[in-house]
Amino acid sequence: LAAALALLLRDRRGPRPCGQLLLSPMLDDRNDTPSAHQMAGAGLWDRTANETAWTALLGERRGGPGVPPYAAPA
């Protein structure tokens, strides 16, 4: 949410945030990065948990071309 807000403010020439603190951010709904594959089955927040969360947020649009850029800022 913080990353999306920063992008929205940039695009609308709004006030500039003085910083961001992204803790375990969900930035890429495609879930196909090397680290996503490396962390599969690692526990806490792994590839499966990430897929579940992106599906809950985006439904069938997850990983596709119709994802709004502010929903998946990567």
PQR file with spaces between the fields and no chain letter, atoms N, CA, C, O and H, PARSE charges and radii, in Angstrom:
ATOM       1  N    LEU     1       0.826   -1.187    0.000 -0.4000 1.5000
ATOM       2  CA   LEU     1       0.000    0.000    0.000 -0.0000 2.0000
ATOM       3  C    LEU     1       0.876    1.259    0.000  0.5500 1.7000
ATOM       4  O    LEU     1       0.567    2.228   -0.694 -0.5500 1.4000
ATOM       5  N    ALA     2       1.947    1.248    0.761 -0.4000 1.5000
ATOM       6  CA   ALA     2       2.835    2.420    0.812 -0.0000 2.0000
ATOM       7  C    ALA     2       3.494    2.667   -0.542  0.5500 1.7000
ATOM       8  O    ALA     2       3.607    3.814   -0.976 -0.5500 1.4000
ATOM       9  H    ALA     2       2.198    0.461    1.325  0.4000 1.0000
ATOM      10  N    ALA     3       3.929    1.603   -1.210 -0.4000 1.5000
ATOM      11  CA   ALA     3       4.563    1.756   -2.521 -0.0000 2.0000
ATOM      12  C    ALA     3       3.560    2.280   -3.544  0.5500 1.7000
ATOM      13  O    ALA     3       3.888    3.153   -4.347 -0.5500 1.4000
ATOM      14  H    ALA     3       3.837    0.672   -0.858  0.4000 1.0000
ATOM      15  N    ALA     4       2.344    1.750   -3.515 -0.4000 1.5000
ATOM      16  CA   ALA     4       1.311    2.198   -4.448 -0.0000 2.0000
ATOM      17  C    ALA     4       0.965    3.663   -4.211  0.5500 1.7000
ATOM      18  O    ALA     4       0.793    4.423   -5.164 -0.5500 1.4000
ATOM      19  H    ALA     4       2.078    1.041   -2.863  0.4000 1.0000
ATOM      20  N    LEU     5       0.863    4.056   -2.959 -0.4000 1.5000
ATOM      21  CA   LEU     5       0.553    5.451   -2.645 -0.0000 2.0000
ATOM      22  C    LEU     5       1.669    6.380   -3.125  0.5500 1.7000
ATOM      23  O    LEU     5       1.392    7.450   -3.667 -0.5500 1.4000
ATOM      24  H    LEU     5       1.002    3.438   -2.185  0.4000 1.0000
ATOM      25  N    ALA     6       2.906    5.986   -2.933 -0.4000 1.5000
ATOM      26  CA   ALA     6       4.027    6.807   -3.395 -0.0000 2.0000
ATOM      27  C    ALA     6       3.989    6.971   -4.913  0.5500 1.7000
ATOM      28  O    ALA     6       4.255    8.060   -5.421 -0.5500 1.4000
ATOM      29  H    ALA     6       3.131    5.116   -2.493  0.4000 1.0000
ATOM      30  N    LEU     7       3.662    5.906   -5.640 -0.4000 1.5000
ATOM      31  CA   LEU     7       3.556    5.993   -7.097 -0.0000 2.0000
ATOM      32  C    LEU     7       2.392    6.889   -7.513  0.5500 1.7000
ATOM      33  O    LEU     7       2.522    7.693   -8.436 -0.5500 1.4000
ATOM      34  H    LEU     7       3.446    5.022   -5.228  0.4000 1.0000
ATOM      35  N    LEU     8       1.268    6.749   -6.841 -0.4000 1.5000
ATOM      36  CA   LEU     8       0.103    7.574   -7.150 -0.0000 2.0000
ATOM      37  C    LEU     8       0.403    9.054   -6.912  0.5500 1.7000
ATOM      38  O    LEU     8       0.065    9.899   -7.741 -0.5500 1.4000
ATOM      39  H    LEU     8       1.163    6.095   -6.092  0.4000 1.0000
ATOM      40  N    LEU     9       1.031    9.362   -5.792 -0.4000 1.5000
ATOM      41  CA   LEU     9       1.393   10.753   -5.508 -0.0000 2.0000
ATOM      42  C    LEU     9       2.365   11.294   -6.548  0.5500 1.7000
ATOM      43  O    LEU     9       2.252   12.445   -6.968 -0.5500 1.4000
ATOM      44  H    LEU     9       1.305    8.676   -5.119  0.4000 1.0000
ATOM      45  N    ARG    10       3.316   10.467   -6.963 -0.4000 1.5000
ATOM      46  CA   ARG    10       4.260   10.886   -8.004 -0.0000 2.0000
ATOM      47  C    ARG    10       3.525   11.192   -9.305  0.5500 1.7000
ATOM      48  O    ARG    10       3.754   12.229   -9.928 -0.5500 1.4000
ATOM      49  H    ARG    10       3.408    9.532   -6.622  0.4000 1.0000
ATOM      50  N    ASP    11       2.643   10.284   -9.709 -0.4000 1.5000
ATOM      51  CA   ASP    11       1.952   10.439  -10.987 -0.0000 2.0000
ATOM      52  C    ASP    11       0.986   11.617  -10.999  0.5500 1.7000
ATOM      53  O    ASP    11       0.757   12.226  -12.044 -0.5500 1.4000
ATOM      54  H    ASP    11       2.457    9.441   -9.203  0.4000 1.0000
ATOM      55  N    ARG    12       0.425   11.933   -9.848 -0.4000 1.5000
ATOM      56  CA   ARG    12      -0.532   13.044   -9.766 -0.0000 2.0000
ATOM      57  C    ARG    12       0.120   14.335   -9.279  0.5500 1.7000
ATOM      58  O    ARG    12      -0.553   15.323   -8.987 -0.5500 1.4000
ATOM      59  H    ARG    12       0.611   11.438   -8.999  0.4000 1.0000
ATOM      60  N    ARG    13       1.439   14.296   -9.199 -0.4000 1.5000
ATOM      61  CA   ARG    13       2.217   15.454   -8.746 -0.0000 2.0000
ATOM      62  C    ARG    13       1.750   15.946   -7.379  0.5500 1.7000
ATOM      63  O    ARG    13       1.634   17.145   -7.126 -0.5500 1.4000
ATOM      64  H    ARG    13       1.986   13.493   -9.436  0.4000 1.0000
ATOM      65  N    GLY    14       1.489   14.972   -6.510 -0.4000 1.5000
ATOM      66  CA   GLY    14       1.059   15.280   -5.151 -0.0000 2.0000
ATOM      67  C    GLY    14       2.251   15.498   -4.241  0.5500 1.7000
ATOM      68  O    GLY    14       3.389   15.560   -4.707 -0.5500 1.4000
ATOM      69  H    GLY    14       1.583   13.998   -6.716  0.4000 1.0000
ATOM      70  N    PRO    15       1.999   15.615   -2.952 -0.5600 1.5000
ATOM      71  CA   PRO    15       3.104   15.808   -2.008  0.2800 2.0000
ATOM      72  C    PRO    15       4.037   14.601   -2.017  0.5500 1.7000
ATOM      73  O    PRO    15       3.595   13.459   -2.142 -0.5500 1.4000
ATOM      74  N    ARG    16       5.316   14.868   -1.884 -0.4000 1.5000
ATOM      75  CA   ARG    16       6.308   13.791   -1.906 -0.0000 2.0000
ATOM      76  C    ARG    16       6.487   13.227   -0.507  0.5500 1.7000
ATOM      77  O    ARG    16       6.753   13.976    0.433 -0.5500 1.4000
ATOM      78  H    ARG    16       5.676   15.795   -1.782  0.4000 1.0000
ATOM      79  N    PRO    17       6.344   11.913   -0.357 -0.5600 1.5000
ATOM      80  CA   PRO    17       6.598   11.322    0.964  0.2800 2.0000
ATOM      81  C    PRO    17       8.071   11.480    1.331  0.5500 1.7000
ATOM      82  O    PRO    17       8.938   11.453    0.458 -0.5500 1.4000
ATOM      83  N    CYS    18       8.347   11.643    2.600 -0.4000 1.5000
ATOM      84  CA   CYS    18       9.742   11.796    3.026 -0.0000 2.0000
ATOM      85  C    CYS    18      10.448   10.443    3.071  0.5500 1.7000
ATOM      86  O    CYS    18      11.674   10.393    3.172 -0.5500 1.4000
ATOM      87  H    CYS    18       7.642   11.666    3.310  0.4000 1.0000
ATOM      88  N    GLY    19       9.699    9.352    2.997 -0.4000 1.5000
ATOM      89  CA   GLY    19      10.313    8.027    2.980 -0.0000 2.0000
ATOM      90  C    GLY    19       9.258    6.944    3.030  0.5500 1.7000
ATOM      91  O    GLY    19       8.064    7.219    3.148 -0.5500 1.4000
ATOM      92  H    GLY    19       8.704    9.392    2.914  0.4000 1.0000
ATOM      93  N    GLN    20       9.720    5.704    2.937 -0.4000 1.5000
ATOM      94  CA   GLN    20       8.844    4.538    3.020 -0.0000 2.0000
ATOM      95  C    GLN    20       9.550    3.466    3.829  0.5500 1.7000
ATOM      96  O    GLN    20      10.779    3.384    3.836 -0.5500 1.4000
ATOM      97  H    GLN    20      10.690    5.480    2.841  0.4000 1.0000
ATOM      98  N    LEU    21       8.777    2.659    4.499 -0.4000 1.5000
ATOM      99  CA   LEU    21       9.319    1.487    5.183 -0.0000 2.0000
ATOM     100  C    LEU    21       8.475    0.306    4.737  0.5500 1.7000
ATOM     101  O    LEU    21       7.368    0.102    5.233 -0.5500 1.4000
ATOM     102  H    LEU    21       7.779    2.726    4.494  0.4000 1.0000
ATOM     103  N    LEU    22       9.001   -0.469    3.802 -0.4000 1.5000
ATOM     104  CA   LEU    22       8.269   -1.595    3.231 -0.0000 2.0000
ATOM     105  C    LEU    22       8.706   -2.882    3.929  0.5500 1.7000
ATOM     106  O    LEU    22       9.795   -3.397    3.676 -0.5500 1.4000
ATOM     107  H    LEU    22       9.901   -0.303    3.398  0.4000 1.0000
ATOM     108  N    LEU    23       7.854   -3.389    4.803 -0.4000 1.5000
ATOM     109  CA   LEU    23       8.134   -4.639    5.506 -0.0000 2.0000
ATOM     110  C    LEU    23       7.370   -5.762    4.823  0.5500 1.7000
ATOM     111  O    LEU    23       6.139   -5.746    4.794 -0.5500 1.4000
ATOM     112  H    LEU    23       6.969   -2.971    5.009  0.4000 1.0000
ATOM     113  N    SER    24       8.077   -6.723    4.281 -0.4000 1.5000
ATOM     114  CA   SER    24       7.463   -7.847    3.558 -0.0000 2.0000
ATOM     115  C    SER    24       6.459   -7.359    2.516  0.5500 1.7000
ATOM     116  O    SER    24       5.299   -7.769    2.533 -0.5500 1.4000
ATOM     117  H    SER    24       9.077   -6.735    4.304  0.4000 1.0000
ATOM     118  N    PRO    25       6.897   -6.489    1.615 -0.5600 1.5000
ATOM     119  CA   PRO    25       5.936   -5.930    0.667  0.2800 2.0000
ATOM     120  C    PRO    25       5.516   -6.939   -0.402  0.5500 1.7000
ATOM     121  O    PRO    25       6.309   -7.780   -0.825 -0.5500 1.4000
ATOM     122  N    MET    26       4.278   -6.843   -0.824 -0.4000 1.5000
ATOM     123  CA   MET    26       3.782   -7.580   -1.982 -0.0000 2.0000
ATOM     124  C    MET    26       3.836   -6.601   -3.147  0.5500 1.7000
ATOM     125  O    MET    26       2.996   -5.707   -3.249 -0.5500 1.4000
ATOM     126  H    MET    26       3.633   -6.160   -0.481  0.4000 1.0000
ATOM     127  N    LEU    27       4.816   -6.766   -4.021 -0.4000 1.5000
ATOM     128  CA   LEU    27       4.998   -5.815   -5.111 -0.0000 2.0000
ATOM     129  C    LEU    27       4.755   -6.413   -6.487  0.5500 1.7000
ATOM     130  O    LEU    27       4.399   -5.691   -7.418 -0.5500 1.4000
ATOM     131  H    LEU    27       5.498   -7.493   -3.939  0.4000 1.0000
ATOM     132  N    ASP    28       4.940   -7.718   -6.630 -0.4000 1.5000
ATOM     133  CA   ASP    28       4.884   -8.350   -7.947 -0.0000 2.0000
ATOM     134  C    ASP    28       3.905   -9.515   -7.926  0.5500 1.7000
ATOM     135  O    ASP    28       4.193  -10.564   -7.349 -0.5500 1.4000
ATOM     136  H    ASP    28       5.229   -8.305   -5.874  0.4000 1.0000
ATOM     137  N    ASP    29       2.753   -9.332   -8.551 -0.4000 1.5000
ATOM     138  CA   ASP    29       1.710  -10.354   -8.545 -0.0000 2.0000
ATOM     139  C    ASP    29       2.035  -11.557   -9.421  0.5500 1.7000
ATOM     140  O    ASP    29       1.345  -12.574   -9.353 -0.5500 1.4000
ATOM     141  H    ASP    29       2.519   -8.481   -9.020  0.4000 1.0000
ATOM     142  N    ARG    30       3.080  -11.456  -10.245 -0.4000 1.5000
ATOM     143  CA   ARG    30       3.438  -12.585  -11.112 -0.0000 2.0000
ATOM     144  C    ARG    30       4.086  -13.715  -10.326  0.5500 1.7000
ATOM     145  O    ARG    30       4.015  -14.873  -10.736 -0.5500 1.4000
ATOM     146  H    ARG    30       3.641  -10.630  -10.300  0.4000 1.0000
ATOM     147  N    ASN    31       4.716  -13.392   -9.203 -0.4000 1.5000
ATOM     148  CA   ASN    31       5.270  -14.402   -8.294 -0.0000 2.0000
ATOM     149  C    ASN    31       6.225  -15.358   -9.003  0.5500 1.7000
ATOM     150  O    ASN    31       6.242  -16.555   -8.714 -0.5500 1.4000
ATOM     151  H    ASN    31       4.773  -12.451   -8.870  0.4000 1.0000
ATOM     152  N    ASP    32       7.011  -14.830   -9.922 -0.4000 1.5000
ATOM     153  CA   ASP    32       7.885  -15.685  -10.724 -0.0000 2.0000
ATOM     154  C    ASP    32       9.342  -15.232  -10.660  0.5500 1.7000
ATOM     155  O    ASP    32      10.099  -15.438  -11.609 -0.5500 1.4000
ATOM     156  H    ASP    32       6.997  -13.858  -10.157  0.4000 1.0000
ATOM     157  N    THR    33       9.732  -14.624   -9.559 -0.4000 1.5000
ATOM     158  CA   THR    33      11.114  -14.176   -9.393 -0.0000 2.0000
ATOM     159  C    THR    33      11.975  -15.331   -8.890  0.5500 1.7000
ATOM     160  O    THR    33      11.441  -16.308   -8.365 -0.5500 1.4000
ATOM     161  H    THR    33       9.117  -14.456   -8.789  0.4000 1.0000
ATOM     162  N    PRO    34      13.291  -15.240   -9.039 -0.5600 1.5000
ATOM     163  CA   PRO    34      14.152  -16.291   -8.487  0.2800 2.0000
ATOM     164  C    PRO    34      13.940  -16.489   -6.986  0.5500 1.7000
ATOM     165  O    PRO    34      13.933  -17.622   -6.506 -0.5500 1.4000
ATOM     166  N    SER    35      13.767  -15.398   -6.247 -0.4000 1.5000
ATOM     167  CA   SER    35      13.585  -15.548   -4.801 -0.0000 2.0000
ATOM     168  C    SER    35      12.250  -16.210   -4.471  0.5500 1.7000
ATOM     169  O    SER    35      12.157  -16.930   -3.477 -0.5500 1.4000
ATOM     170  H    SER    35      13.773  -14.477   -6.638  0.4000 1.0000
ATOM     171  N    ALA    36      11.216  -15.984   -5.281 -0.4000 1.5000
ATOM     172  CA   ALA    36       9.931  -16.650   -5.042 -0.0000 2.0000
ATOM     173  C    ALA    36      10.094  -18.159   -5.149  0.5500 1.7000
ATOM     174  O    ALA    36       9.503  -18.910   -4.372 -0.5500 1.4000
ATOM     175  H    ALA    36      11.292  -15.400   -6.088  0.4000 1.0000
ATOM     176  N    HIS    37      10.886  -18.597   -6.101 -0.4000 1.5000
ATOM     177  CA   HIS    37      11.126  -20.037   -6.255 -0.0000 2.0000
ATOM     178  C    HIS    37      12.054  -20.560   -5.157  0.5500 1.7000
ATOM     179  O    HIS    37      11.865  -21.673   -4.666 -0.5500 1.4000
ATOM     180  H    HIS    37      11.366  -17.988   -6.732  0.4000 1.0000
ATOM     181  N    GLN    38      13.045  -19.772   -4.774 -0.4000 1.5000
ATOM     182  CA   GLN    38      13.975  -20.193   -3.716 -0.0000 2.0000
ATOM     183  C    GLN    38      13.279  -20.328   -2.376  0.5500 1.7000
ATOM     184  O    GLN    38      13.648  -21.183   -1.570 -0.5500 1.4000
ATOM     185  H    GLN    38      13.199  -18.868   -5.173  0.4000 1.0000
ATOM     186  N    MET    39      12.277  -19.497   -2.125 -0.4000 1.5000
ATOM     187  CA   MET    39      11.612  -19.486   -0.827 -0.0000 2.0000
ATOM     188  C    MET    39      10.396  -20.414   -0.769  0.5500 1.7000
ATOM     189  O    MET    39       9.692  -20.441    0.240 -0.5500 1.4000
ATOM     190  H    MET    39      11.977  -18.802   -2.779  0.4000 1.0000
ATOM     191  N    ALA    40      10.146  -21.162   -1.820 -0.4000 1.5000
ATOM     192  CA   ALA    40       9.005  -22.086   -1.825 -0.0000 2.0000
ATOM     193  C    ALA    40       9.155  -23.083   -0.685  0.5500 1.7000
ATOM     194  O    ALA    40      10.183  -23.750   -0.562 -0.5500 1.4000
ATOM     195  H    ALA    40      10.718  -21.140   -2.640  0.4000 1.0000
ATOM     196  N    GLY    41       8.134  -23.178    0.140 -0.4000 1.5000
ATOM     197  CA   GLY    41       8.138  -24.123    1.251 -0.0000 2.0000
ATOM     198  C    GLY    41       8.975  -23.701    2.438  0.5500 1.7000
ATOM     199  O    GLY    41       9.214  -24.508    3.336 -0.5500 1.4000
ATOM     200  H    GLY    41       7.299  -22.636    0.041  0.4000 1.0000
ATOM     201  N    ALA    42       9.431  -22.451    2.468 -0.4000 1.5000
ATOM     202  CA   ALA    42      10.322  -21.997    3.541 -0.0000 2.0000
ATOM     203  C    ALA    42       9.577  -21.654    4.827  0.5500 1.7000
ATOM     204  O    ALA    42      10.207  -21.411    5.856 -0.5500 1.4000
ATOM     205  H    ALA    42       9.238  -21.795    1.739  0.4000 1.0000
ATOM     206  N    GLY    43       8.267  -21.630    4.785 -0.4000 1.5000
ATOM     207  CA   GLY    43       7.506  -21.273    5.980 -0.0000 2.0000
ATOM     208  C    GLY    43       7.054  -19.832    5.923  0.5500 1.7000
ATOM     209  O    GLY    43       6.877  -19.282    4.836 -0.5500 1.4000
ATOM     210  H    GLY    43       7.755  -21.828    3.949  0.4000 1.0000
ATOM     211  N    LEU    44       6.867  -19.223    7.051 -0.4000 1.5000
ATOM     212  CA   LEU    44       6.392  -17.845    7.222 -0.0000 2.0000
ATOM     213  C    LEU    44       5.656  -17.281    6.009  0.5500 1.7000
ATOM     214  O    LEU    44       4.435  -17.413    5.919 -0.5500 1.4000
ATOM     215  H    LEU    44       7.010  -19.670    7.934  0.4000 1.0000
ATOM     216  N    TRP    45       6.355  -16.672    5.100 -0.4000 1.5000
ATOM     217  CA   TRP    45       5.723  -16.099    3.907 -0.0000 2.0000
ATOM     218  C    TRP    45       6.457  -16.634    2.696  0.5500 1.7000
ATOM     219  O    TRP    45       7.448  -16.061    2.246 -0.5500 1.4000
ATOM     220  H    TRP    45       7.347  -16.566    5.174  0.4000 1.0000
ATOM     221  N    ASP    46       5.953  -17.744    2.176 -0.4000 1.5000
ATOM     222  CA   ASP    46       6.612  -18.373    1.030 -0.0000 2.0000
ATOM     223  C    ASP    46       5.804  -18.128   -0.242  0.5500 1.7000
ATOM     224  O    ASP    46       4.848  -17.354   -0.250 -0.5500 1.4000
ATOM     225  H    ASP    46       5.147  -18.210    2.542  0.4000 1.0000
ATOM     226  N    ARG    47       6.204  -18.793   -1.293 -0.4000 1.5000
ATOM     227  CA   ARG    47       5.581  -18.603   -2.605 -0.0000 2.0000
ATOM     228  C    ARG    47       4.083  -18.919   -2.570  0.5500 1.7000
ATOM     229  O    ARG    47       3.281  -18.203   -3.170 -0.5500 1.4000
ATOM     230  H    ARG    47       6.981  -19.423   -1.286  0.4000 1.0000
ATOM     231  N    THR    48       3.712  -19.982   -1.873 -0.4000 1.5000
ATOM     232  CA   THR    48       2.303  -20.367   -1.794 -0.0000 2.0000
ATOM     233  C    THR    48       1.481  -19.304   -1.070  0.5500 1.7000
ATOM     234  O    THR    48       0.391  -18.950   -1.517 -0.5500 1.4000
ATOM     235  H    THR    48       4.363  -20.564   -1.385  0.4000 1.0000
ATOM     236  N    ALA    49       1.998  -18.799    0.039 -0.4000 1.5000
ATOM     237  CA   ALA    49       1.293  -17.742    0.775 -0.0000 2.0000
ATOM     238  C    ALA    49       1.163  -16.487   -0.086  0.5500 1.7000
ATOM     239  O    ALA    49       0.134  -15.812   -0.056 -0.5500 1.4000
ATOM     240  H    ALA    49       2.884  -19.087    0.402  0.4000 1.0000
ATOM     241  N    ASN    50       2.198  -16.182   -0.842 -0.4000 1.5000
ATOM     242  CA   ASN    50       2.173  -15.014   -1.718 -0.0000 2.0000
ATOM     243  C    ASN    50       1.115  -15.178   -2.810  0.5500 1.7000
ATOM     244  O    ASN    50       0.374  -14.239   -3.101 -0.5500 1.4000
ATOM     245  H    ASN    50       3.034  -16.730   -0.866  0.4000 1.0000
ATOM     246  N    GLU    51       1.042  -16.366   -3.414 -0.4000 1.5000
ATOM     247  CA   GLU    51       0.023  -16.627   -4.432 -0.0000 2.0000
ATOM     248  C    GLU    51      -1.379  -16.502   -3.843  0.5500 1.7000
ATOM     249  O    GLU    51      -2.270  -15.926   -4.467 -0.5500 1.4000
ATOM     250  H    GLU    51       1.644  -17.129   -3.177  0.4000 1.0000
ATOM     251  N    THR    52      -1.567  -17.038   -2.653 -0.4000 1.5000
ATOM     252  CA   THR    52      -2.867  -16.961   -1.989 -0.0000 2.0000
ATOM     253  C    THR    52      -3.269  -15.509   -1.748  0.5500 1.7000
ATOM     254  O    THR    52      -4.411  -15.125   -1.999 -0.5500 1.4000
ATOM     255  H    THR    52      -0.843  -17.506   -2.146  0.4000 1.0000
ATOM     256  N    ALA    53      -2.333  -14.713   -1.264 -0.4000 1.5000
ATOM     257  CA   ALA    53      -2.627  -13.307   -0.982 -0.0000 2.0000
ATOM     258  C    ALA    53      -2.933  -12.529   -2.260  0.5500 1.7000
ATOM     259  O    ALA    53      -3.874  -11.736   -2.292 -0.5500 1.4000
ATOM     260  H    ALA    53      -1.405  -15.025   -1.060  0.4000 1.0000
ATOM     261  N    TRP    54      -2.145  -12.750   -3.310 -0.4000 1.5000
ATOM     262  CA   TRP    54      -2.398  -12.045   -4.568 -0.0000 2.0000
ATOM     263  C    TRP    54      -3.738  -12.463   -5.164  0.5500 1.7000
ATOM     264  O    TRP    54      -4.452  -11.629   -5.721 -0.5500 1.4000
ATOM     265  H    TRP    54      -1.380  -13.394   -3.284  0.4000 1.0000
ATOM     266  N    THR    55      -4.082  -13.732   -5.054 -0.4000 1.5000
ATOM     267  CA   THR    55      -5.374  -14.194   -5.562 -0.0000 2.0000
ATOM     268  C    THR    55      -6.516  -13.572   -4.768  0.5500 1.7000
ATOM     269  O    THR    55      -7.542  -13.210   -5.342 -0.5500 1.4000
ATOM     270  H    THR    55      -3.501  -14.408   -4.602  0.4000 1.0000
ATOM     271  N    ALA    56      -6.349  -13.445   -3.455 -0.4000 1.5000
ATOM     272  CA   ALA    56      -7.375  -12.805   -2.630 -0.0000 2.0000
ATOM     273  C    ALA    56      -7.557  -11.342   -3.028  0.5500 1.7000
ATOM     274  O    ALA    56      -8.676  -10.830   -3.012 -0.5500 1.4000
ATOM     275  H    ALA    56      -5.515  -13.739   -2.988  0.4000 1.0000
ATOM     276  N    LEU    57      -6.476  -10.677   -3.380 -0.4000 1.5000
ATOM     277  CA   LEU    57      -6.541   -9.265   -3.747 -0.0000 2.0000
ATOM     278  C    LEU    57      -7.046   -9.054   -5.173  0.5500 1.7000
ATOM     279  O    LEU    57      -7.885   -8.188   -5.421 -0.5500 1.4000
ATOM     280  H    LEU    57      -5.567  -11.094   -3.393  0.4000 1.0000
ATOM     281  N    LEU    58      -6.526   -9.855   -6.109 -0.4000 1.5000
ATOM     282  CA   LEU    58      -6.781   -9.596   -7.528 -0.0000 2.0000
ATOM     283  C    LEU    58      -7.688  -10.612   -8.208  0.5500 1.7000
ATOM     284  O    LEU    58      -8.155  -10.365   -9.320 -0.5500 1.4000
ATOM     285  H    LEU    58      -5.844  -10.558   -5.907  0.4000 1.0000
ATOM     286  N    GLY    59      -7.945  -11.738   -7.571 -0.4000 1.5000
ATOM     287  CA   GLY    59      -8.757  -12.778   -8.196 -0.0000 2.0000
ATOM     288  C    GLY    59      -8.078  -13.342   -9.431  0.5500 1.7000
ATOM     289  O    GLY    59      -6.868  -13.567   -9.442 -0.5500 1.4000
ATOM     290  H    GLY    59      -7.565  -11.938   -6.668  0.4000 1.0000
ATOM     291  N    GLU    60      -8.862  -13.565  -10.458 -0.4000 1.5000
ATOM     292  CA   GLU    60      -8.348  -14.172  -11.692 -0.0000 2.0000
ATOM     293  C    GLU    60      -7.399  -13.256  -12.463  0.5500 1.7000
ATOM     294  O    GLU    60      -6.701  -13.712  -13.368 -0.5500 1.4000
ATOM     295  H    GLU    60      -9.845  -13.383  -10.448  0.4000 1.0000
ATOM     296  N    ARG    61      -7.367  -11.988  -12.118 -0.4000 1.5000
ATOM     297  CA   ARG    61      -6.460  -11.059  -12.812 -0.0000 2.0000
ATOM     298  C    ARG    61      -5.008  -11.252  -12.396  0.5500 1.7000
ATOM     299  O    ARG    61      -4.104  -10.754  -13.067 -0.5500 1.4000
ATOM     300  H    ARG    61      -7.935  -11.618  -11.383  0.4000 1.0000
ATOM     301  N    ARG    62      -4.767  -11.974  -11.291 -0.4000 1.5000
ATOM     302  CA   ARG    62      -3.405  -12.142  -10.766 -0.0000 2.0000
ATOM     303  C    ARG    62      -2.464  -12.643  -11.860  0.5500 1.7000
ATOM     304  O    ARG    62      -2.739  -13.642  -12.524 -0.5500 1.4000
ATOM     305  H    ARG    62      -5.501  -12.379  -10.746  0.4000 1.0000
ATOM     306  N    GLY    63      -1.359  -11.938  -12.035 -0.4000 1.5000
ATOM     307  CA   GLY    63      -0.332  -12.343  -12.989 -0.0000 2.0000
ATOM     308  C    GLY    63      -0.639  -12.012  -14.434  0.5500 1.7000
ATOM     309  O    GLY    63       0.165  -12.307  -15.318 -0.5500 1.4000
ATOM     310  H    GLY    63      -1.135  -11.126  -11.495  0.4000 1.0000
ATOM     311  N    GLY    64      -1.779  -11.409  -14.690 -0.4000 1.5000
ATOM     312  CA   GLY    64      -2.173  -11.117  -16.062 -0.0000 2.0000
ATOM     313  C    GLY    64      -1.962   -9.664  -16.436  0.5500 1.7000
ATOM     314  O    GLY    64      -1.531   -8.853  -15.617 -0.5500 1.4000
ATOM     315  H    GLY    64      -2.432  -11.170  -13.972  0.4000 1.0000
ATOM     316  N    PRO    65      -2.272   -9.344  -17.690 -0.5600 1.5000
ATOM     317  CA   PRO    65      -2.040   -7.985  -18.183  0.2800 2.0000
ATOM     318  C    PRO    65      -3.029   -6.948  -17.651  0.5500 1.7000
ATOM     319  O    PRO    65      -2.772   -5.750  -17.770 -0.5500 1.4000
ATOM     320  N    GLY    66      -4.150   -7.373  -17.071 -0.4000 1.5000
ATOM     321  CA   GLY    66      -5.162   -6.428  -16.629 -0.0000 2.0000
ATOM     322  C    GLY    66      -5.020   -5.945  -15.201  0.5500 1.7000
ATOM     323  O    GLY    66      -5.943   -5.338  -14.657 -0.5500 1.4000
ATOM     324  H    GLY    66      -4.359   -8.346  -16.974  0.4000 1.0000
ATOM     325  N    VAL    67      -3.878   -6.204  -14.587 -0.4000 1.5000
ATOM     326  CA   VAL    67      -3.677   -5.805  -13.194 -0.0000 2.0000
ATOM     327  C    VAL    67      -3.358   -4.310  -13.131  0.5500 1.7000
ATOM     328  O    VAL    67      -2.437   -3.845  -13.801 -0.5500 1.4000
ATOM     329  H    VAL    67      -3.128   -6.697  -15.029  0.4000 1.0000
ATOM     330  N    PRO    68      -4.113   -3.560  -12.332 -0.5600 1.5000
ATOM     331  CA   PRO    68      -3.820   -2.128  -12.212  0.2800 2.0000
ATOM     332  C    PRO    68      -2.404   -1.895  -11.661  0.5500 1.7000
ATOM     333  O    PRO    68      -1.983   -2.594  -10.739 -0.5500 1.4000
ATOM     334  N    PRO    69      -1.676   -0.936  -12.206 -0.5600 1.5000
ATOM     335  CA   PRO    69      -0.291   -0.728  -11.777  0.2800 2.0000
ATOM     336  C    PRO    69      -0.152   -0.338  -10.309  0.5500 1.7000
ATOM     337  O    PRO    69       0.886   -0.597   -9.701 -0.5500 1.4000
ATOM     338  N    TYR    70      -1.170    0.275   -9.736 -0.4000 1.5000
ATOM     339  CA   TYR    70      -1.073    0.629   -8.320 -0.0000 2.0000
ATOM     340  C    TYR    70      -1.376   -0.561   -7.421  0.5500 1.7000
ATOM     341  O    TYR    70      -1.037   -0.534   -6.237 -0.5500 1.4000
ATOM     342  H    TYR    70      -2.013    0.486  -10.230  0.4000 1.0000
ATOM     343  N    ALA    71      -2.006   -1.605   -7.952 -0.4000 1.5000
ATOM     344  CA   ALA    71      -2.274   -2.813   -7.161 -0.0000 2.0000
ATOM     345  C    ALA    71      -1.024   -3.677   -7.057  0.5500 1.7000
ATOM     346  O    ALA    71      -0.784   -4.311   -6.030 -0.5500 1.4000
ATOM     347  H    ALA    71      -2.282   -1.628   -8.913  0.4000 1.0000
ATOM     348  N    ALA    72      -0.231   -3.701   -8.124 -0.4000 1.5000
ATOM     349  CA   ALA    72       1.007   -4.490   -8.152 -0.0000 2.0000
ATOM     350  C    ALA    72       2.105   -3.601   -8.716  0.5500 1.7000
ATOM     351  O    ALA    72       2.363   -3.631   -9.919 -0.5500 1.4000
ATOM     352  H    ALA    72      -0.426   -3.186   -8.959  0.4000 1.0000
ATOM     353  N    PRO    73       2.756   -2.808   -7.869 -0.5600 1.5000
ATOM     354  CA   PRO    73       3.657   -1.770   -8.364  0.2800 2.0000
ATOM     355  C    PRO    73       4.980   -2.231   -8.973  0.5500 1.7000
ATOM     356  O    PRO    73       5.725   -1.396   -9.486 -0.5500 1.4000
ATOM     357  N    ALA    74       5.296   -3.505   -8.937 -0.4000 1.5000
ATOM     358  CA   ALA    74       6.598   -3.937   -9.486 -0.0000 2.0000
ATOM     359  C    ALA    74       6.619   -3.875  -10.996  0.5500 1.7000
ATOM     360  O    ALA    74       7.633   -4.202  -11.613 -0.5500 1.4000
ATOM     361  H    ALA    74       4.690   -4.183   -8.520  0.4000 1.0000
